[in-house]
Amino acid sequence: MTSFSQALSAAQALDRADSLVGRRALFSLPEGCLYLVGHSLGPPPASALERIAAAQKAWQRELVRSWNSAGWIDLAERAGARIAPLIGVDADEVIIADSVSVNLFKLAAAALPLARRKLIMVEEDEFPTDQYIAEEMARQLGSAFQRLEAGSAFGALKQGGILIRSAVNYRSSEVTDINAFEEEAEKHGTLIVWDLSHATGVMDLSLRASGARLAAGCTYKYLNGGPGAPAFVYVERNLASRLASPLPGWMGHDSPFSFTPDYTPRAGTARFASGTPPILSLAALDGALDAFEGVSPAALCAKARSLGDIVIAEADAAGLEVMSPRVQPQRGGHVSVRIKEGYPVVQALAANGIMADFRAPDTVRLGLSPLFLSHEDVARAMAQLHDILQSGSWDRPEFHARSKVT
């Protein structure tokens, strides 16, 4: 392994040139914690906590009037509009609603009648919830279902149908070429529903320029919206009017407070809203998005990949197997390494103030959130990982005890 002093010096030089270094002060992180799990649950910006407190105060003082006086009724649209530039689409094409699982179902089910063939496809290494949704949806809708071999989705586009696909793979961090996939899909009457959960807030997504028309993503990872924060939906404007939501709740109605028995959808993406939005979570998300004001997706992506280069270099030097792409344009915002005893190793890291995560059976993921991590943070974390592996300090009984969440 490179000497720690050399790695630290190189990291500090990169930090001196980092245009995002000042953003760290916006976050409320525990003292002495190096947090490399922003790809799973982002930490709270101070503005998110303040916005929750303001919503609680409005609830206490204004009660039900807060839907109007505090602007709660439009908050899902306003927050969606703030996410839109992070994924490269227009403000009115994004709305906050439900969870990623629910939104994938809504989008795929709505798009299926427009596909050339009644077929739903998903790769075998896709995030499990995407697979569960795809398979059960096919069963309920009487559609064919294919669980594709890993790496074969591009070739399968010629079959027509619906493909559910992550822009960044949750395990490997491999990036999908959205433009190439969309060009091929258009030739064959296939529609792609993109899962942006591991991409939004850390990748330079240009969905409109890439031809993407349907997407959902979560807001509690790199967007730091808080545990269980609601997800978002994107539908390209010209396509939205041709789609009907399979879950037409009252918030997707054109005039919800007229209380008519027949459903008239709202215009555009807003028709994919369903039930009453969770205001406290939405308030936290809206506050968290303040941290992204004035920051370009390109800058976020460049820094995340620069941080990833440190992980890869130090992992190589330590003799660890890197599971993520080495070439920057092919890699997302986290780097995964294969460690057979990954779970106790992650617990040992946590005991030393460094938080990473483990995915069975042998994957340790290191999330590289560009707004609050420095290159020095990552260099120090990798040095600690090397020390834990070399000393065997991970092999203590308490580190092997499994928690429900890994």
Secondary structure as UniProt FT lines:
FT   HELIX           4..16
FT   TURN            19..20
FT   HELIX           21..26
FT   TURN            31..32
FT   STRAND          34..35
FT   TURN            38..40
FT   HELIX           46..62
FT   HELIX           63..65
FT   HELIX           66..69
FT   HELIX           72..74
FT   HELIX           75..87
FT   HELIX           91..93
FT   STRAND          94..96
FT   HELIX           100..111
FT   HELIX           112..114
FT   STRAND          119..123
FT   TURN            124..125
FT   HELIX           128..141
FT   STRAND          144..148
FT   TURN            150..151
FT   HELIX           153..156
FT   HELIX           157..159
FT   STRAND          161..166
FT   TURN            170..172
FT   STRAND          174..175
FT   HELIX           178..187
FT   TURN            188..189
FT   STRAND          190..195
FT   TURN            197..202
FT   HELIX           207..210
FT   STRAND          214..217
FT   TURN            222..223
FT   TURN            227..228
FT   STRAND          232..235
FT   HELIX           237..240
FT   TURN            241..242
FT   HELIX           250..252
FT   HELIX           256..258
FT   HELIX           268..272
FT   HELIX           279..288
FT   HELIX           289..292
FT   TURN            293..294
FT   HELIX           297..317
FT   TURN            318..319
FT   STRAND          321..322
FT   HELIX           328..330
FT   STRAND          334..338
FT   TURN            340..341
FT   HELIX           342..351
FT   TURN            352..353
FT   STRAND          354..355
FT   STRAND          357..359
FT   TURN            360..362
FT   STRAND          363..367
FT   TURN            370..372
FT   HELIX           375..391
FT   TURN            392..394
FT   HELIX           397..400
//
